[in-house]
Amino acid sequence: MASMTNNEKILQAVLLDDKLMEFGGYTAEDIGNIYQAIDSDNCVISAVAQIISRTNEGATESTQGDEEVCSLIGGTTI
């Protein structure tokens, strides 16, 4: 088994949440690595992966991440 990057560890930690998996309608096998997740047809997997990837590139403001998730999955901010 290949070692996971920090981004992939974060991706797994977030996406393996039971409530998020139920909401997103995906299984653990659907996640893949960070690049597969970004290209996923599942909007929740893709949105989370994009936010993690962008955060690693320097977009660290939390409200920006919240707005990105909501716009990508069609929700509203809390």
C-alpha positions as a printed NumPy array, in Angstrom:
array([[  0.   ,   0.   ,   0.   ],
       [  1.387,   3.409,  -0.977],
       [  1.682,   6.021,   1.728],
       [ -0.923,   8.771,   1.742],
       [ -0.149,  12.464,   1.449],
       [ -1.348,  14.853,   4.147],
       [ -4.078,  16.044,   1.767],
       [ -5.275,  12.477,   1.292],
       [ -5.298,  11.89 ,   5.055],
       [ -7.417,  15.004,   5.531],
       [ -9.66 ,  13.958,   2.631],
       [-10.237,  10.54 ,   4.196],
       [-10.853,  12.023,   7.642],
       [-13.517,  14.396,   6.325],
       [-15.195,  12.159,   3.761],
       [-15.419,   9.096,   6.014],
       [-17.856,  10.905,   8.304],
       [-21.007,   8.742,   8.415],
       [-23.435,  11.653,   8.105],
       [-21.553,  13.189,   5.177],
       [-21.389,   9.789,   3.446],
       [-25.145,   9.384,   3.855],
       [-25.782,  12.929,   2.624],
       [-23.447,  12.523,  -0.343],
       [-24.571,   9.022,  -1.255],
       [-21.074,   7.585,  -1.591],
       [-19.028,   4.789,  -0.046],
       [-15.41 ,   4.692,   1.137],
       [-14.436,   2.945,  -2.094],
       [-15.688,   5.952,  -4.102],
       [-13.158,   8.372,  -2.577],
       [ -9.801,   7.367,  -4.097],
       [ -6.8  ,   9.691,  -3.914],
       [ -6.944,  13.499,  -3.955],
       [ -6.739,  13.687,  -7.763],
       [ -9.435,  11.063,  -8.302],
       [-11.596,  12.799,  -5.718],
       [-11.266,  16.176,  -7.448],
       [-12.449,  14.565, -10.694],
       [-15.211,  12.561,  -8.996],
       [-18.737,  12.654, -10.401],
       [-19.959,  12.904,  -6.8  ],
       [-20.289,  16.605,  -6.   ],
       [-19.599,  16.178,  -2.276],
       [-16.388,  14.221,  -2.847],
       [-15.246,  16.671,  -5.51 ],
       [-16.104,  19.774,  -3.454],
       [-14.261,  18.556,  -0.367],
       [-11.227,  17.535,  -2.432],
       [-11.121,  20.901,  -4.199],
       [-11.298,  22.794,  -0.909],
       [ -8.534,  20.681,   0.64 ],
       [ -6.383,  21.133,  -2.448],
       [ -6.932,  24.904,  -2.543],
       [ -6.316,  25.261,   1.188],
       [ -2.972,  23.578,   0.713],
       [ -2.201,  26.143,  -1.99 ],
       [ -2.806,  29.029,   0.422],
       [ -6.55 ,  29.782,   0.395],
       [ -6.911,  29.384,   4.158],
       [ -9.755,  31.711,   5.108],
       [-12.45 ,  29.487,   6.621],
       [-15.414,  31.478,   5.314],
       [-14.084,  31.083,   1.79 ],
       [-14.138,  27.306,   2.263],
       [-17.68 ,  27.409,   3.62 ],
       [-18.863,  29.432,   0.643],
       [-17.093,  27.086,  -1.785],
       [-18.753,  24.001,  -0.298],
       [-22.176,  25.606,  -0.448],
       [-21.77 ,  26.801,  -4.013],
       [-20.449,  23.435,  -5.188],
       [-23.216,  21.367,  -3.555],
       [-26.004,  23.908,  -4.013],
       [-26.604,  24.633,  -0.337],
       [-26.703,  27.719,   1.79 ],
       [-24.242,  28.845,   4.442],
       [-25.121,  28.445,   8.093]])
